Amino acid sequence: MFLSSVKRLRIMRTIEATGLAPRLHKGNEKPRSSRI
């Protein structure tokens, strides 16, 4: 259970660092992204 959660966090971080980083900056302006 714990290891799987750690793996998910790592995957999410890598995705954010590679492709979603610019999207998050733009998303800060929109209220929809605040849910994430």
ABEGO torsion letter per residue (X at the ends): XAAAAAAAAAAAAAAAAAAAAAAAAAAAABAAAAAX
